[in-house]
Amino acid sequence: MSNKINLQDQIKKFFKFITLGQLGAGKTSFLVRITHDIYKENFLPKLGFNFEIRNFQVDDQIVQLQIWDTAGLEISQFYIPRLYVNGKNGIFLIFDISDASSFNSIQAWHKKALEEIEILNLDCSFLLVGCKCDQESLRQVPFYVAYSYADEVGISYIETSAKSNINCLEAAKYLSKLCLNKTNENQKKKSIQLTNKKNFFYCY
């Protein structure tokens, strides 16, 4: 009998992610690179509630991601419809390394997301994503500045380029692994609680 892992027979872990960030930061291109492995110049995002799906392997488990694009939300002052956040497991905080204003807005997006998460009683993981790292000569946000912010708020930081296909899928896998670890830890806690639970039976 073969000991090889049959990916199709494995139980899929299903996670929902959203992208948050300023208009033009690269959210849609980042999403499309992850889900379809393509890049288009001057890509026009669809407005409204849109998501893409991608399956891939993380460690020995198959993960199915449903990634929601937030194109169009940027015109509102850091307004996030509850539908976007409800039921989500992970959030990409996205900025453009060649646009300082997009990074400066991240703190407000992060704060608003945390407020919604608290209201909805969710347990979400975050990843700070610096897009367009292929534009190094135009960089306005030094790596150490973004890294320091991420470290300060207790999340990780990665730089990506949808155009040059750098680290986009790696970012999705990393956030998925954070969610997997969190899911496994929660399952262990539930198992321990059940093990320690005392049962009482009356004799009639």
Buried (B, 14 or more C-beta within 10 A) or exposed (E): EEEEEEEEEEEEBEBBBBBBBBEBBBBBBBBBBBBEEEBEEEEEBEEEEBBBEBEBEBEEBBBBBBBBBBBBBBEEEBEBEEEBBEEBBBBBBBBBBBBBEBBEBBEEBBEBBBEBBEEEEBEBBBBBBBBBBBBEEEBBBEEEBBBEBBEEBEBBBBBBBBBBBBBBBEBBBBBBBBBBEBBEEEEEEEEEEEEEEEEEEEEE
